[in-house]
Amino acid sequence: MPSVTALGALHALGSANNYDDGQQPGPGLSLLQTLLIYVGIPALVFAVIWVLVAASSSSRGPRYRPGVGWWSAPVWFNGPAEPDAVVGALGRPAPDSSGNTVRGGGASARW
Amino acid sequence: MGVAPVPAGDAFTARQQDDVARSIRIAGQQAHLPVSVYVGALEGDSRSSAQQLHAALGAEAARSVLVAVDPASRRIEIVTGTEAHRRLDDRAAGLAALTMTTAFQAGDLAGGISSGVLALAEHARTPPSLHTDQP
C-alpha cells in the first residue's frame, strides 16, 4: 500500500512540471529577443537579397524599356566620318544625290 | 514616371557597344557585308530618313546595309544598297527585322541589334564568282 501511494506521488510530481530526465528549462526569451529572432533575422535576410538584386541591376545602368521613350543622343556604329552633319539634316527633304539607296531594298518593322 | 530616362551618351554600356561592334565585325569579315547601325530618332518619314542615312555612307553605300532603329517611335528600317540587295533580299531583311523586334519588345536593345546584324550576315548570299579567266 505505501508503494502505491509513493508511485502516485511520483506521478503527480512528474505531471506537475512535465519534464523528462535530464531536461533543464532555460530562462525563456524576452520580448526583445523574440522580435530579433523572428522578425529581425528574416528582415536582414530579405534586405541582403534585395541589395544583391538592386546592385546587379544598377551596375548595368538604366536600360531601355519599351513604351517609356528614348532620350539618348543618336549612336551610329560603323557610320560615316562626320555623322553629326548627316543626323542634323534628318527630317529636311534632301535631294537624293546618290542613286545607290533608292534602287536597293530593305525592310521596315515596328514593335 | 518611375523609370529614369536614359541619359544622353549612355545609350549603351561599354560592354553592349562591344557586343554590337563585334557582330558588325563578324558580318564584315565572314559575310563581307558592311553593316552600319544607327540608333536614334528618325525624323519625319522614317523610311526616307533611313535612306538619307544610308546615302551618307558615301562610296560604301551600294555595298552596305544600314540598320536604323528608332527606340522612341519603335521603328526599324533596314536599307540595303544596290549591290547589297542582290545578296540580301527583302525577305531576309524582314527576317532580321523580326529577330530584332522580338528582342526589343523584351527591352533588350543591344542584344536585339547584335542578333539582327548576325542574322543579316547569315542570310547574305555569297556573290556569284565570275570565272572570266575560263573559256
gemmi code that builds the backbone of each chain (N, CA, C; Angstrom):
import gemmi

chains = {
    "A": [
        ("MET", (0.799, -1.229, 0.000), (0.000, 0.000, 0.000), (0.828, 1.273, 0.000)),
        ("PRO", (1.885, 1.292, 0.845), (2.693, 2.516, 0.792), (3.389, 2.675, -0.558)),
        ("SER", (3.692, 1.547, -1.212), (4.352, 1.691, -2.527), (3.396, 2.332, -3.529)),
        ("VAL", (2.127, 2.021, -3.432), (1.163, 2.606, -4.373), (1.050, 4.106, -4.166)),
        ("THR", (1.007, 4.542, -2.953), (0.926, 5.993, -2.694), (2.198, 6.691, -3.164)),
        ("ALA", (3.367, 5.982, -2.961), (4.616, 6.609, -3.427), (4.598, 6.781, -4.941)),
        ("LEU", (4.114, 5.740, -5.657), (4.020, 5.819, -7.126), (3.114, 6.964, -7.559)),
        ("GLY", (1.980, 7.048, -6.833), (1.034, 8.115, -7.180), (1.629, 9.490, -6.957)),
        ("ALA", (2.398, 9.600, -5.875), (3.021, 10.897, -5.591), (4.047, 11.225, -6.647)),
        ("LEU", (4.822, 10.206, -7.066), (5.821, 10.408, -8.112), (5.147, 10.850, -9.406)),
        ("HIS", (4.041, 10.186, -9.717), (3.320, 10.500, -10.932), (2.802, 11.933, -10.913)),
        ("ALA", (2.292, 12.299, -9.706), (1.779, 13.659, -9.563), (2.908, 14.669, -9.756)),
        ("LEU", (4.107, 14.314, -9.212), (5.253, 15.204, -9.353), (5.642, 15.363, -10.827)),
        ("GLY", (5.626, 14.197, -11.532), (6.034, 14.230, -12.949), (5.068, 15.050, -13.780)),
        ("SER", (3.783, 14.917, -13.542), (2.838, 15.632, -14.390), (2.768, 17.096, -14.028)),
        ("ALA", (3.308, 17.450, -12.852), (3.224, 18.844, -12.449), (4.152, 19.707, -13.291)),
        ("ASN", (5.429, 19.234, -13.539), (6.313, 20.083, -14.323), (6.592, 19.530, -15.717)),
        ("ASN", (6.156, 18.280, -16.027), (6.229, 17.726, -17.390), (7.637, 17.649, -17.945)),
        ("TYR", (8.630, 17.480, -17.154), (9.998, 17.427, -17.655), (10.477, 16.010, -17.706)),
        ("ASP", (11.270, 15.707, -18.731), (11.916, 14.406, -18.794), (13.161, 14.439, -17.945)),
        ("ASP", (13.786, 13.254, -17.848), (15.028, 13.164, -17.089), (16.119, 13.967, -17.775)),
        ("GLY", (16.830, 14.711, -17.038), (17.942, 15.480, -17.573), (17.529, 16.750, -18.268)),
        ("GLN", (16.283, 17.021, -18.348), (15.819, 18.228, -19.035), (15.856, 19.399, -18.078)),
        ("GLN", (16.495, 20.493, -18.524), (16.584, 21.668, -17.660), (16.033, 22.861, -18.422)),
        ("PRO", (14.947, 23.414, -17.986), (14.361, 24.549, -18.702), (15.240, 25.774, -18.586)),
        ("GLY", (15.348, 26.507, -19.734), (16.125, 27.737, -19.730), (15.314, 28.875, -19.164)),
        ("PRO", (15.915, 30.082, -19.196), (15.216, 31.237, -18.623), (14.072, 31.747, -19.486)),
        ("GLY", (13.966, 31.330, -20.784), (12.894, 31.835, -21.645), (13.349, 33.065, -22.392)),
        ("LEU", (12.634, 33.401, -23.489), (13.005, 34.525, -24.349), (12.305, 35.787, -23.882)),
        ("SER", (13.056, 36.856, -23.859), (12.415, 38.142, -23.568), (11.724, 38.639, -24.834)),
        ("LEU", (10.965, 39.686, -24.733), (10.240, 40.227, -25.898), (11.217, 40.696, -26.967)),
        ("LEU", (12.316, 41.357, -26.503), (13.307, 41.874, -27.465), (13.968, 40.745, -28.234)),
        ("GLN", (14.329, 39.657, -27.516), (14.966, 38.518, -28.184), (14.017, 37.871, -29.178)),
        ("THR", (12.761, 37.737, -28.794), (11.783, 37.136, -29.701), (11.665, 37.940, -30.980)),
        ("LEU", (11.580, 39.253, -30.827), (11.465, 40.106, -32.011), (12.711, 39.996, -32.879)),
        ("LEU", (13.883, 39.985, -32.246), (15.131, 39.914, -33.008), (15.203, 38.626, -33.823)),
        ("ILE", (14.824, 37.524, -33.196), (14.981, 36.238, -33.863), (13.921, 36.039, -34.943)),
        ("TYR", (12.681, 36.368, -34.608), (11.606, 36.020, -35.537), (11.246, 37.135, -36.505)),
        ("VAL", (11.677, 38.352, -36.247), (11.422, 39.480, -37.165), (12.736, 40.014, -37.725)),
        ("GLY", (13.719, 40.214, -36.850), (14.965, 40.859, -37.275), (15.752, 40.034, -38.272)),
        ("ILE", (15.935, 38.752, -37.981), (16.755, 37.918, -38.867), (16.093, 37.743, -40.238)),
        ("PRO", (14.797, 37.438, -40.334), (14.173, 37.381, -41.668), (14.271, 38.706, -42.415)),
        ("ALA", (14.099, 39.819, -41.694), (14.208, 41.123, -42.362), (15.619, 41.345, -42.879)),
        ("LEU", (16.617, 40.899, -42.107), (18.001, 41.048, -42.541), (18.265, 40.236, -43.801)),
        ("VAL", (17.784, 38.989, -43.814), (17.963, 38.142, -45.000), (17.289, 38.783, -46.208)),
        ("PHE", (16.104, 39.315, -45.991), (15.356, 39.979, -47.055), (16.155, 41.156, -47.609)),
        ("ALA", (16.733, 41.954, -46.689), (17.472, 43.140, -47.111), (18.719, 42.748, -47.896)),
        ("VAL", (19.391, 41.696, -47.452), (20.612, 41.274, -48.162), (20.269, 40.843, -49.579)),
        ("ILE", (19.178, 40.094, -49.748), (18.781, 39.646, -51.094), (18.408, 40.839, -51.954)),
        ("TRP", (17.686, 41.799, -51.346), (17.273, 42.978, -52.122), (18.489, 43.776, -52.574)),
        ("VAL", (19.474, 43.926, -51.675), (20.674, 44.694, -52.033), (21.420, 43.994, -53.164)),
        ("LEU", (21.510, 42.667, -53.098), (22.209, 41.930, -54.155), (21.512, 42.127, -55.504)),
        ("VAL", (20.193, 42.055, -55.513), (19.448, 42.218, -56.766), (19.583, 43.639, -57.289)),
        ("ALA", (19.433, 44.633, -56.393), (19.485, 46.028, -56.825), (20.881, 46.392, -57.311)),
        ("ALA", (21.907, 45.850, -56.664), (23.268, 46.196, -57.063), (23.574, 45.662, -58.461)),
        ("SER", (23.110, 44.451, -58.745), (23.422, 43.879, -60.058), (22.689, 44.635, -61.158)),
        ("SER", (21.486, 45.141, -60.884), (20.772, 45.834, -61.949), (21.228, 47.280, -62.068)),
        ("SER", (21.640, 47.897, -60.975), (22.072, 49.292, -61.081), (23.468, 49.383, -61.668)),
        ("SER", (24.249, 48.311, -61.553), (25.583, 48.357, -62.145), (25.501, 48.328, -63.667)),
        ("ARG", (24.393, 47.814, -64.207), (24.246, 47.795, -65.668), (23.753, 49.130, -66.199)),
        ("GLY", (23.340, 50.008, -65.314), (22.886, 51.314, -65.743), (21.442, 51.275, -66.189)),
        ("PRO", (20.892, 52.451, -66.522), (19.498, 52.484, -66.964), (19.346, 51.742, -68.284)),
        ("ARG", (18.271, 51.046, -68.432), (18.092, 50.246, -69.628), (16.856, 50.713, -70.361)),
        ("TYR", (16.826, 50.323, -71.616), (15.689, 50.683, -72.450), (14.464, 49.879, -72.036)),
        ("ARG", (13.347, 50.587, -71.921), (12.085, 49.906, -71.647), (11.089, 50.320, -72.714)),
        ("PRO", (10.465, 49.362, -73.366), (9.544, 49.704, -74.450), (8.389, 50.546, -73.915)),
        ("GLY", (8.067, 51.603, -74.641), (6.926, 52.416, -74.282), (7.248, 53.561, -73.362)),
        ("VAL", (8.452, 53.610, -72.830), (8.805, 54.685, -71.909), (9.419, 55.859, -72.659)),
        ("GLY", (10.100, 55.570, -73.743), (10.683, 56.650, -74.530), (12.186, 56.501, -74.645)),
        ("TRP", (12.759, 57.510, -75.252), (14.192, 57.449, -75.542), (14.710, 58.865, -75.536)),
        ("TRP", (15.686, 59.117, -74.688), (16.207, 60.476, -74.560), (17.660, 60.571, -74.992)),
        ("SER", (18.213, 59.480, -75.392), (19.653, 59.446, -75.591), (20.046, 60.055, -76.932)),
        ("ALA", (21.263, 60.499, -76.996), (21.785, 61.039, -78.250), (21.931, 59.904, -79.260)),
        ("PRO", (21.826, 60.228, -80.545), (21.946, 59.177, -81.553), (23.317, 58.501, -81.521)),
        ("VAL", (23.319, 57.219, -81.787), (24.551, 56.445, -81.843), (24.633, 55.843, -83.230)),
        ("TRP", (25.782, 55.925, -83.832), (25.931, 55.354, -85.166), (27.167, 54.467, -85.165)),
        ("PHE", (26.936, 53.179, -85.250), (28.046, 52.227, -85.323), (28.439, 52.060, -86.789)),
        ("ASN", (29.737, 52.092, -87.027), (30.261, 51.841, -88.374), (29.676, 52.854, -89.367)),
        ("GLY", (29.531, 54.093, -88.899), (28.916, 55.120, -89.727), (29.950, 55.936, -90.480)),
        ("PRO", (29.506, 57.020, -91.100), (30.431, 57.866, -91.844), (31.337, 58.659, -90.900)),
        ("ALA", (32.287, 59.351, -91.488), (33.280, 60.058, -90.676), (32.641, 61.218, -89.908)),
        ("GLU", (31.719, 61.942, -90.546), (31.065, 63.057, -89.848), (29.573, 62.750, -89.719)),
        ("PRO", (29.205, 61.979, -88.698), (27.786, 61.605, -88.593), (26.888, 62.763, -88.179)),
        ("ASP", (27.464, 63.753, -87.473), (26.611, 64.810, -86.918), (25.925, 65.620, -88.006)),
        ("ALA", (26.663, 65.907, -89.086), (26.077, 66.701, -90.164), (24.904, 65.960, -90.797)),
        ("VAL", (25.068, 64.639, -90.958), (24.007, 63.855, -91.590), (22.792, 63.762, -90.676)),
        ("VAL", (23.068, 63.502, -89.404), (21.962, 63.340, -88.464), (21.235, 64.672, -88.285)),
        ("GLY", (21.984, 65.786, -88.318), (21.352, 67.085, -88.177), (20.444, 67.422, -89.339)),
        ("ALA", (20.748, 66.870, -90.515), (19.956, 67.178, -91.705), (18.739, 66.277, -91.835)),
        ("LEU", (18.562, 65.362, -90.891), (17.426, 64.437, -90.989), (16.115, 65.199, -90.861)),
        ("GLY", (15.115, 64.750, -91.568), (13.808, 65.384, -91.460), (13.599, 66.443, -92.516)),
        ("ARG", (14.711, 67.040, -92.965), (14.574, 68.003, -94.052), (14.626, 67.261, -95.381)),
        ("PRO", (13.807, 67.655, -96.329), (13.848, 66.964, -97.619), (15.169, 67.240, -98.315)),
        ("ALA", (15.976, 66.222, -98.419), (17.281, 66.389, -99.040), (17.250, 65.776, -100.433)),
        ("PRO", (17.910, 66.393, -101.376), (17.985, 65.792, -102.703), (18.776, 64.491, -102.635)),
        ("ASP", (18.175, 63.444, -103.135), (18.833, 62.144, -103.061), (19.862, 62.062, -104.193)),
        ("SER", (21.059, 62.491, -103.864), (22.066, 62.618, -104.908), (22.546, 61.250, -105.375)),
        ("SER", (22.826, 60.347, -104.449), (23.331, 59.042, -104.860), (22.152, 58.104, -105.078)),
        ("GLY", (22.125, 57.513, -106.240), (21.023, 56.614, -106.543), (21.181, 55.247, -105.921)),
        ("ASN", (22.253, 55.067, -105.129), (22.523, 53.757, -104.553), (21.386, 53.294, -103.662)),
        ("THR", (20.833, 54.221, -102.912), (19.903, 53.844, -101.879), (18.547, 53.461, -102.442)),
        ("VAL", (18.045, 54.285, -103.347), (16.664, 54.133, -103.758), (16.473, 52.834, -104.533)),
        ("ARG", (17.476, 52.451, -105.264), (17.286, 51.247, -106.063), (17.523, 49.971, -105.260)),
        ("GLY", (17.941, 50.115, -104.060), (18.136, 48.937, -103.206), (16.815, 48.466, -102.635)),
        ("GLY", (16.899, 47.746, -101.552), (15.683, 47.255, -100.929), (15.790, 47.392, -99.430)),
        ("GLY", (15.139, 46.501, -98.747), (15.207, 46.543, -97.303), (13.917, 46.088, -96.680)),
        ("ALA", (13.729, 46.459, -95.447), (12.540, 46.036, -94.717), (12.244, 47.082, -93.653)),
        ("SER", (10.989, 47.142, -93.275), (10.573, 48.008, -92.183), (9.819, 47.162, -91.171)),
        ("ALA", (9.921, 47.565, -89.943), (9.184, 46.834, -88.911), (8.877, 47.773, -87.760)),
        ("ARG", (7.864, 47.434, -87.016), (7.511, 48.170, -85.805), (7.398, 47.188, -84.671)),
        ("TRP", (7.588, 47.725, -83.445), (7.366, 46.847, -82.316), (6.640, 47.566, -81.240)),
    ],
    "B": [
        ("MET", (6.866, 59.117, -63.379), (7.025, 58.070, -64.392), (7.669, 56.835, -63.777)),
        ("GLY", (8.563, 57.037, -62.832), (9.120, 55.908, -62.116), (10.325, 55.283, -62.767)),
        ("VAL", (10.512, 55.530, -64.055), (11.646, 54.943, -64.748), (12.557, 56.076, -65.176)),
        ("ALA", (13.805, 55.987, -64.794), (14.747, 57.057, -65.130), (14.978, 57.077, -66.634)),
        ("PRO", (14.924, 58.262, -67.238), (15.217, 58.320, -68.665), (16.671, 57.968, -68.925)),
        ("VAL", (16.910, 57.432, -70.094), (18.280, 57.075, -70.455), (19.035, 58.355, -70.760)),
        ("PRO", (20.050, 58.710, -69.979), (20.728, 59.976, -70.204), (21.536, 59.971, -71.491)),
        ("ALA", (21.783, 61.178, -71.980), (22.466, 61.294, -73.267), (23.853, 60.679, -73.183)),
        ("GLY", (24.216, 59.974, -74.202), (25.544, 59.380, -74.259), (25.638, 58.045, -73.561)),
        ("ASP", (24.637, 57.688, -72.779), (24.687, 56.424, -72.063), (23.709, 55.424, -72.649)),
        ("ALA", (23.477, 55.539, -73.938), (22.507, 54.644, -74.557), (22.922, 53.195, -74.365)),
        ("PHE", (24.206, 52.942, -74.491), (24.702, 51.581, -74.340), (25.886, 51.595, -73.387)),
        ("THR", (25.990, 50.554, -72.608), (27.181, 50.406, -71.794), (28.345, 49.994, -72.700)),
        ("ALA", (29.532, 50.070, -72.140), (30.715, 49.727, -72.943), (30.630, 48.288, -73.438)),
        ("ARG", (30.091, 47.428, -72.591), (30.008, 46.022, -72.981), (28.999, 45.819, -74.112)),
        ("GLN", (27.880, 46.568, -74.018), (26.883, 46.461, -75.090), (27.441, 46.993, -76.399)),
        ("GLN", (28.205, 48.103, -76.305), (28.818, 48.634, -77.520), (29.786, 47.627, -78.127)),
        ("ASP", (30.521, 46.940, -77.248), (31.441, 45.915, -77.747), (30.678, 44.808, -78.460)),
        ("ASP", (29.525, 44.418, -77.885), (28.739, 43.343, -78.497), (28.274, 43.732, -79.897)),
        ("VAL", (27.750, 44.962, -80.002), (27.261, 45.414, -81.308), (28.420, 45.511, -82.290)),
        ("ALA", (29.541, 46.085, -81.822), (30.696, 46.239, -82.712), (31.225, 44.879, -83.152)),
        ("ARG", (31.160, 43.893, -82.254), (31.663, 42.573, -82.617), (30.781, 41.929, -83.696)),
        ("SER", (29.461, 42.070, -83.541), (28.587, 41.463, -84.543), (28.756, 42.163, -85.895)),
        ("ILE", (28.990, 43.484, -85.868), (29.237, 44.196, -87.127), (30.543, 43.699, -87.752)),
        ("ARG", (31.530, 43.467, -86.890), (32.828, 42.984, -87.396), (32.679, 41.589, -87.993)),
        ("ILE", (31.893, 40.743, -87.330), (31.695, 39.384, -87.844), (31.008, 39.447, -89.206)),
        ("ALA", (29.999, 40.334, -89.325), (29.299, 40.462, -90.607), (30.258, 40.923, -91.697)),
        ("GLY", (31.167, 41.819, -91.337), (32.102, 42.319, -92.337), (33.135, 41.288, -92.732)),
        ("GLN", (33.603, 40.515, -91.735), (34.701, 39.593, -92.030), (34.207, 38.290, -92.642)),
        ("GLN", (33.118, 37.748, -92.097), (32.707, 36.410, -92.548), (31.774, 36.467, -93.738)),
        ("ALA", (30.878, 37.459, -93.762), (29.938, 37.538, -94.874), (30.325, 38.638, -95.860)),
        ("HIS", (31.388, 39.382, -95.536), (31.813, 40.511, -96.380), (30.639, 41.449, -96.640)),
        ("LEU", (29.880, 41.674, -95.590), (28.715, 42.541, -95.690), (28.921, 43.722, -94.746)),
        ("PRO", (29.223, 44.914, -95.277), (29.379, 46.063, -94.385), (28.025, 46.480, -93.820)),
        ("VAL", (27.927, 46.442, -92.512), (26.671, 46.794, -91.846), (26.916, 48.037, -91.000)),
        ("SER", (26.004, 48.986, -91.100), (26.074, 50.200, -90.293), (24.804, 50.261, -89.459)),
        ("VAL", (24.957, 50.564, -88.193), (23.801, 50.557, -87.287), (23.622, 51.949, -86.711)),
        ("TYR", (22.448, 52.509, -86.913), (22.121, 53.822, -86.364), (21.013, 53.645, -85.342)),
        ("VAL", (21.229, 54.168, -84.148), (20.199, 54.128, -83.107), (19.896, 55.563, -82.703)),
        ("GLY", (18.724, 56.020, -83.024), (18.348, 57.387, -82.704), (17.058, 57.745, -83.407)),
        ("ALA", (16.711, 59.010, -83.302), (15.435, 59.439, -83.860), (15.500, 59.464, -85.385)),
        ("LEU", (14.421, 59.010, -86.000), (14.251, 59.122, -87.447), (13.146, 60.153, -87.668)),
        ("GLU", (13.566, 61.373, -87.937), (12.579, 62.458, -88.037), (11.719, 62.284, -89.278)),
        ("GLY", (10.495, 62.719, -89.154), (9.594, 62.709, -90.307), (9.312, 61.303, -90.786)),
        ("ASP", (9.363, 61.148, -92.105), (9.141, 59.833, -92.687), (10.350, 58.958, -92.379)),
        ("SER", (10.116, 57.902, -91.607), (11.255, 57.128, -91.126), (11.992, 56.438, -92.269)),
        ("ARG", (11.239, 56.027, -93.294), (11.888, 55.316, -94.397), (12.840, 56.237, -95.171)),
        ("SER", (12.366, 57.452, -95.471), (13.229, 58.352, -96.237), (14.383, 58.853, -95.364)),
        ("SER", (14.143, 58.987, -94.056), (15.248, 59.361, -93.174), (16.327, 58.290, -93.187)),
        ("ALA", (15.892, 57.036, -93.105), (16.861, 55.945, -93.118), (17.601, 55.899, -94.439)),
        ("GLN", (16.895, 56.222, -95.534), (17.574, 56.232, -96.828), (18.579, 57.373, -96.917)),
        ("GLN", (18.259, 58.497, -96.281), (19.257, 59.588, -96.216), (20.500, 59.139, -95.475)),
        ("LEU", (20.277, 58.450, -94.347), (21.419, 57.971, -93.573), (22.245, 56.993, -94.398)),
        ("HIS", (21.549, 56.141, -95.139), (22.249, 55.152, -95.942), (23.053, 55.827, -97.043)),
        ("ALA", (22.463, 56.861, -97.651), (23.177, 57.570, -98.716), (24.415, 58.263, -98.162)),
        ("ALA", (24.375, 58.612, -96.867), (25.515, 59.301, -96.263), (26.715, 58.383, -96.095)),
        ("LEU", (26.523, 57.095, -96.297), (27.661, 56.181, -96.201), (28.613, 56.367, -97.380)),
        ("GLY", (28.193, 57.120, -98.373), (29.088, 57.511, -99.456), (29.371, 56.371, -100.424)),
        ("ALA", (30.637, 56.184, -100.710), (31.023, 55.204, -101.720), (30.674, 53.785, -101.283)),
        ("GLU", (30.625, 53.588, -99.987), (30.331, 52.250, -99.469), (28.838, 51.929, -99.515)),
        ("ALA", (28.013, 52.932, -99.825), (26.569, 52.770, -99.660), (26.013, 51.616, -100.485)),
        ("ALA", (26.495, 51.446, -101.700), (25.942, 50.404, -102.561), (26.171, 49.013, -101.978)),
        ("ARG", (27.323, 48.842, -101.329), (27.646, 47.521, -100.783), (27.068, 47.330, -99.391)),
        ("SER", (26.602, 48.418, -98.775), (26.319, 48.387, -97.340), (24.853, 48.138, -97.036)),
        ("VAL", (24.645, 47.744, -95.806), (23.302, 47.625, -95.249), (23.230, 48.575, -94.060)),
        ("LEU", (22.199, 49.398, -94.024), (22.008, 50.272, -92.871), (20.834, 49.751, -92.048)),
        ("VAL", (21.099, 49.582, -90.775), (20.040, 49.220, -89.835), (19.762, 50.447, -88.987)),
        ("ALA", (18.583, 51.022, -89.144), (18.221, 52.217, -88.380), (17.144, 51.833, -87.381)),
        ("VAL", (17.417, 52.103, -86.122), (16.488, 51.759, -85.049), (16.082, 53.052, -84.357)),
        ("ASP", (14.804, 53.298, -84.284), (14.297, 54.455, -83.557), (13.543, 53.955, -82.325)),
        ("PRO", (14.188, 53.944, -81.164), (13.518, 53.402, -79.982), (12.331, 54.244, -79.531)),
        ("ALA", (12.352, 55.554, -79.856), (11.262, 56.415, -79.389), (9.962, 56.080, -80.110)),
        ("SER", (10.016, 55.984, -81.446), (8.796, 55.676, -82.188), (8.690, 54.185, -82.490)),
        ("ARG", (9.620, 53.400, -81.979), (9.597, 51.941, -82.097), (9.534, 51.497, -83.552)),
        ("ARG", (10.503, 51.948, -84.307), (10.566, 51.579, -85.723), (11.943, 51.035, -86.046)),
        ("ILE", (11.950, 50.087, -86.971), (13.199, 49.589, -87.541), (13.128, 49.804, -89.037)),
        ("GLU", (14.190, 50.342, -89.593), (14.295, 50.428, -91.045), (15.611, 49.777, -91.445)),
        ("ILE", (15.533, 48.818, -92.336), (16.736, 48.196, -92.887), (16.825, 48.617, -94.342)),
        ("VAL", (17.907, 49.288, -94.704), (18.086, 49.774, -96.064), (19.288, 49.057, -96.665)),
        ("THR", (19.073, 48.435, -97.806), (20.173, 47.762, -98.497), (20.517, 48.555, -99.745)),
        ("GLY", (21.795, 48.642, -100.037), (22.242, 49.287, -101.265), (22.018, 48.377, -102.452)),
        ("THR", (22.326, 48.877, -103.628), (22.045, 48.093, -104.840), (22.789, 46.763, -104.834)),
        ("GLU", (24.088, 46.808, -104.535), (24.855, 45.550, -104.532), (24.445, 44.683, -103.357)),
        ("ALA", (24.227, 45.302, -102.226), (23.843, 44.537, -101.036), (22.478, 43.882, -101.236)),
        ("HIS", (21.608, 44.539, -101.997), (20.277, 43.986, -102.222), (20.337, 42.715, -103.040)),
        ("ARG", (21.338, 42.610, -103.899), (21.485, 41.377, -104.681), (21.810, 40.194, -103.777)),
        ("ARG", (22.555, 40.471, -102.716), (22.958, 39.382, -101.831), (21.959, 39.164, -100.700)),
        ("LEU", (21.168, 40.188, -100.422), (20.292, 40.121, -99.251), (18.916, 40.609, -99.692)),
        ("ASP", (18.032, 39.672, -99.978), (16.725, 40.110, -100.476), (15.862, 40.630, -99.322)),
        ("ASP", (14.711, 41.165, -99.716), (13.870, 41.838, -98.719), (13.309, 40.856, -97.696)),
        ("ARG", (13.163, 39.601, -98.107), (12.635, 38.608, -97.165), (13.647, 38.352, -96.040)),
        ("ALA", (14.932, 38.270, -96.421), (15.969, 38.073, -95.400), (16.071, 39.287, -94.485)),
        ("ALA", (15.923, 40.479, -95.089), (15.954, 41.688, -94.261), (14.764, 41.710, -93.301)),
        ("GLY", (13.604, 41.249, -93.802), (12.435, 41.202, -92.930), (12.610, 40.219, -91.793)),
        ("LEU", (13.287, 39.095, -92.079), (13.540, 38.118, -91.015), (14.442, 38.709, -89.945)),
        ("ALA", (15.470, 39.445, -90.389), (16.368, 40.081, -89.418), (15.604, 41.113, -88.597)),
        ("ALA", (14.706, 41.847, -89.275), (13.912, 42.837, -88.544), (13.025, 42.155, -87.510)),
        ("LEU", (12.510, 40.992, -87.864), (11.671, 40.241, -86.918), (12.486, 39.779, -85.714)),
        ("THR", (13.721, 39.335, -86.001), (14.615, 38.943, -84.905), (14.807, 40.098, -83.933)),
        ("MET", (14.974, 41.296, -84.507), (15.241, 42.451, -83.659), (13.997, 42.854, -82.873)),
        ("THR", (12.840, 42.875, -83.531), (11.647, 43.325, -82.816), (11.336, 42.401, -81.635)),
        ("THR", (11.606, 41.118, -81.810), (11.342, 40.182, -80.716), (12.153, 40.544, -79.481)),
        ("ALA", (13.435, 40.877, -79.701), (14.276, 41.251, -78.559), (13.902, 42.626, -78.026)),
        ("PHE", (13.546, 43.547, -78.931), (13.231, 44.906, -78.490), (11.986, 44.923, -77.620)),
        ("GLN", (11.033, 44.061, -77.957), (9.806, 44.018, -77.163), (10.099, 43.619, -75.727)),
        ("ALA", (11.169, 42.834, -75.550), (11.555, 42.443, -74.195), (12.475, 43.465, -73.554)),
        ("GLY", (12.771, 44.567, -74.264), (13.603, 45.610, -73.690), (15.087, 45.418, -73.904)),
        ("ASP", (15.457, 44.453, -74.717), (16.877, 44.167, -74.951), (17.304, 44.827, -76.249)),
        ("LEU", (17.728, 46.090, -76.143), (18.045, 46.852, -77.351), (19.359, 46.375, -77.968)),
        ("ALA", (20.405, 46.317, -77.149), (21.712, 45.956, -77.700), (21.739, 44.505, -78.176)),
        ("GLY", (21.116, 43.620, -77.407), (21.098, 42.215, -77.807), (20.325, 42.002, -79.094)),
        ("GLY", (19.223, 42.758, -79.244), (18.441, 42.645, -80.472), (19.213, 43.119, -81.681)),
        ("ILE", (19.954, 44.219, -81.503), (20.740, 44.724, -82.627), (21.823, 43.714, -82.999)),
        ("SER", (22.499, 43.174, -81.981), (23.564, 42.211, -82.262), (23.034, 41.003, -83.013)),
        ("SER", (21.943, 40.442, -82.520), (21.439, 39.232, -83.172), (20.859, 39.565, -84.540)),
        ("GLY", (20.303, 40.771, -84.701), (19.791, 41.158, -86.006), (20.894, 41.298, -87.038)),
        ("VAL", (22.001, 41.894, -86.619), (23.132, 42.044, -87.541), (23.689, 40.676, -87.910)),
        ("LEU", (23.754, 39.784, -86.921), (24.244, 38.434, -87.218), (23.290, 37.703, -88.154)),
        ("ALA", (21.984, 37.954, -87.989), (21.013, 37.325, -88.890), (21.190, 37.842, -90.310)),
        ("LEU", (21.470, 39.128, -90.440), (21.737, 39.687, -91.774), (22.957, 39.008, -92.396)),
        ("ALA", (24.012, 38.862, -91.578), (25.239, 38.250, -92.094), (24.996, 36.801, -92.487)),
        ("GLU", (24.150, 36.127, -91.739), (23.908, 34.712, -92.023), (23.135, 34.528, -93.324)),
        ("HIS", (22.240, 35.478, -93.610), (21.410, 35.324, -94.798), (22.036, 35.904, -96.054)),
        ("ALA", (23.126, 36.633, -95.866), (23.751, 37.243, -97.045), (24.363, 36.150, -97.914)),
        ("ARG", (23.903, 36.110, -99.132), (24.451, 35.115, -100.054), (25.824, 35.575, -100.509)),
        ("THR", (26.674, 34.610, -100.766), (27.973, 34.979, -101.326), (27.768, 35.370, -102.777)),
        ("PRO", (28.404, 36.420, -103.230), (28.204, 36.850, -104.607), (28.733, 35.798, -105.568)),
        ("PRO", (28.032, 35.551, -106.675), (28.498, 34.558, -107.635), (29.830, 34.995, -108.250)),
        ("SER", (30.752, 34.034, -108.283), (32.058, 34.371, -108.846), (31.950, 34.338, -110.367)),
        ("LEU", (32.576, 35.290, -110.970), (32.595, 35.331, -112.426), (33.931, 34.752, -112.882)),
        ("HIS", (33.851, 33.620, -113.535), (35.093, 32.967, -113.953), (35.477, 33.503, -115.319)),
        ("THR", (35.956, 34.709, -115.294), (36.266, 35.335, -116.580), (37.541, 34.783, -117.192)),
        ("ASP", (38.331, 34.093, -116.351), (39.575, 33.575, -116.914), (39.370, 32.241, -117.615)),
        ("GLN", (38.168, 31.688, -117.513), (37.918, 30.405, -118.163), (37.207, 30.634, -119.495)),
        ("PRO", (37.431, 29.744, -120.434), (36.807, 29.926, -121.754), (35.293, 29.740, -121.713)),
    ],
}
model = gemmi.Model(1)
for chain_id, residues in chains.items():
    chain = gemmi.Chain(chain_id)
    for i, (resn, *xyz) in enumerate(residues, 1):
        res = gemmi.Residue()
        res.name, res.seqid = resn, gemmi.SeqId(i, " ")
        for name, pos in zip(("N", "CA", "C"), xyz):
            atom = gemmi.Atom()
            atom.name, atom.element = name, gemmi.Element(name[0])
            atom.pos, atom.b_iso = gemmi.Position(*pos), 0.0
            res.add_atom(atom)
        chain.add_residue(res)
    model.add_chain(chain)
structure = gemmi.Structure()
structure.add_model(model)
structure.setup_entities()
